[in-house]
Amino acid sequence: MSLNAKALALSGGIVWGLSIFGTTLLSVTTGLGRAMMEVYGSIHPGYSITYAGAFVGLAYSFVCASVGLFVFAKLYNYFESKFK
């Protein structure tokens, strides 16, 4: 069974992007998850725990997850075909 790389990349990017977006908004309004989001901000330049930062985090996390999952699916399909 091979993986559809585009579908996995898109769906994973959406889920991860919305997760970071929601966690950032939660941190802005209540302070919950602030330590985790500060670590996230140290990795991604331009990200901050603000309303605008939620959109920056959404974009970063969508792109990072999409690229990572696309590469994962391609590697999986490659090795799956080699070891049949």
CORWO-V826398 format. One record per residue. N is the residue number from 0. PHI is phi in degrees with one decimal (* if undefined). Layout:
N|PHI / N|PHI
This chain:
0|* / 1|-97.3 / 2|-96.5 / 3|-81.8 / 4|-62.5 / 5|-66.6 / 6|-66.3 / 7|-65.2 / 8|-63.0 / 9|-67.0 / 10|-67.7 / 11|-66.7 / 12|-63.5 / 13|-65.1 / 14|-62.6 / 15|-69.1 / 16|-61.1 / 17|-68.5 / 18|-64.8 / 19|-67.1 / 20|-59.1 / 21|-66.0 / 22|-66.3 / 23|-64.3 / 24|-62.9 / 25|-64.0 / 26|-66.9 / 27|-65.7 / 28|-83.4 / 29|-119.8 / 30|90.2 / 31|-69.1 / 32|74.8 / 33|-61.9 / 34|-63.0 / 35|-65.3 / 36|-71.9 / 37|-66.4 / 38|-64.7 / 39|-58.6 / 40|-66.6 / 41|-72.9 / 42|-91.3 / 43|-111.6 / 44|-64.6 / 45|93.7 / 46|-82.5 / 47|-146.1 / 48|-86.8 / 49|-140.8 / 50|-64.3 / 51|-66.8 / 52|-63.1 / 53|-62.3 / 54|-74.3 / 55|-63.8 / 56|-62.7 / 57|-59.5 / 58|-66.2 / 59|-58.1 / 60|-69.8 / 61|-62.3 / 62|-65.4 / 63|-62.1 / 64|-67.5 / 65|-62.7 / 66|-64.5 / 67|-60.6 / 68|-73.7 / 69|-64.3 / 70|-63.1 / 71|-57.8 / 72|-63.9 / 73|-64.5 / 74|-64.3 / 75|-58.7 / 76|-63.7 / 77|-62.3 / 78|-70.9 / 79|-65.4 / 80|-72.7 / 81|-76.0 / 82|-109.9 / 83|-74.0
